[in-house]
Amino acid sequence: MKKSLLFVLVIALVSMLAACGGGDADNNAGGSEGSKDGLKVGMVTDAGTIDDKSFNQGTWEGILQAKEDLKIQEKYLKPAGTTEADYLKEIGNLYDADYKFIVTPGFKFETAVFQAQDRYEDAKFVIIDGYPHSGDFVSAVKDNTVSIFFAEHESGFLAAVATALQLKEGEVGFIGGMEIPAVQKFNWGFQQGIAYANENLDTNITINAENVIYQGTFDDVAAGGQIAAQMFDRGVDAIFTAAGGVGVGAINEAKTRVQAGQDVWIIGVDTDQYADGIYEGEKSVILTSAMKKLDAVAYDMIKRELDGDFPGGETLTFDATNDGVGIPEENPNLSEETVTKVAEIYEQIKAGDIEISQEQGDLLK
């Protein structure tokens, strides 16, 4: 009798465990029509953390949204360094764990993805703000890779117009990280936006050459704070930061000054940085942000893979025409009048009635 009872209990326990296992499998399935059950999406971070308030975080948020909506599996790995070998190691680790849809945010991945797309031919790669090459800067996007770029000059322009309309008069500055094309375009678009507002919207905003600085990195928080302090001491009212962690330092300096009674602002970058600028209650030093829709792009590439429409071999640009750039939908520090006017100008850019150059002109004083 004891043996029979034990056998019955074992059978019951095995049945319960099997039922639990089936439930987990069901949770990993599903998604959009035509989806691949449990698609494993991996990401390798660039310099900084997954919550860097910038490129890594924006991209990761899109992947997390895809997890919620499309029932994918997700994983990110942070390399020990930022060399090609460091990136390739983590790409390989993701591949070995069967994460064969791999997203890489930033131009530093270019040579690593160039090698990986041949080494792992059955994997898919999304490289944001870069293109695969062997070190010769000749684009070599294979059929298992898509290269993504943004029209940063358009979002920089819009953020500048919003800033000029809100401040009406005063002085602004720019802090960039590394002097690379994406950061330069933010700067050049911002300068054009200030000039446009002064010429067409009855504003009086200046931007002097001494207040346009590239720090040289994306992770020196202390340096960002020091540069911002120097600009604010020179009378700058608002600083546009396109600098990752360096920008975080500038935000921190602005918070300190506002809490001491000074009226200064930061224009954020890449993502909506309003929350990062909060210093009291819901009050923030972030006037607005020049956004690249990193989350939307990461999400869209995953969905296209699930729908059997992965744009392998292509180089795509996200701009105003496909709503890939802009300022946040909610801007608590901007008036309704400012938001409405910026929306009108956005539509003009979309229609091609306002053209913004990717190249810097002679706009600085």
HUNORFEN-V615833 format. One record per helix or strand of 2 or more residues. SS is the DSSP state (@ for helix, = for strand). FROM is the first residue (numbers start at 1). TO is the last residue. If there is no record, write none. Layout:
SS:FROM:TO
SS:FROM:TO
This chain:
@:2:27
=:40:45
@:55:70
=:73:78
@:84:96
=:101:105
@:107:119
=:124:128
=:145:150
@:152:167
=:169:176
@:181:200
=:204:206
@:209:211
=:212:214
@:221:233
=:238:242
@:245:259
=:265:270
@:274:277
=:278:280
=:283:284
=:286:292
@:294:306
=:315:318
@:320:322
=:325:326
@:336:351
